[in-house]
Amino acid sequence: MIRVAGIVLCGGQSRRMGRPKAWLPFQAETMLQRVVRQVSEAVQPVWVVAAVGQVLPELPDTVRVVRDQREQAGPLEGLRAGLAAVATYNLGTNRPRRIDEPRVDPGDEHRVETIAERPSGLPIEAVFATGCDTPLLRPEWIRFLAGELGTQEAAVPLDGGHFHPLSAVYRIESLARIETLLAQGESRLTALCAQLRTRAIPVDRLRLVDPQLESLINVNCPEEYIELRNRP
């Protein structure tokens, strides 16, 4: 069992959408609030990575917000900022677990320990990373992927020959590879998958926890947003 946290990226410019995705209403929440809640149901703590100066919807006090340091560096910079924040957090995690902190159901086949379950002082070993535009993300999807990581550096859904690196689990040690790629001018998460020891998880296997693969649906333009909101 490994200790896993969450990272939600929301610093993109939303050019195709025409307005910030984080603020899009979805049922009774904004898109960002919904995704943060879903991630928090599977792993804790959760970091939100935003652009410098970006205004965010109200979030729970337990959610930590960090900012990109490199402009125009894409989601790779967002993941770097999140992993760097987790690495810093690991240096100061010596605190006792509060008795009111929730626990994951011990009967879960793909049980993942969170900060609420581990004794004080043990570091976070990996993170689940996603964007703020995946409102149908399922907590069990996150737990399943974390359970598939094994000794690899990343566990990433694979659909045919196409990776889904923004719905994946990464070890904290991935940070060094990301720094190197960014220094080389790279901004694509798929480039990171090629550099890491990556466990490719066929999407058909992920149908065990999400039969319609709704956790992979992200919203990029107004038409997709309207269609998703109008789904029964």
Disulfide bonds with the S-S distance in Angstrom:
none
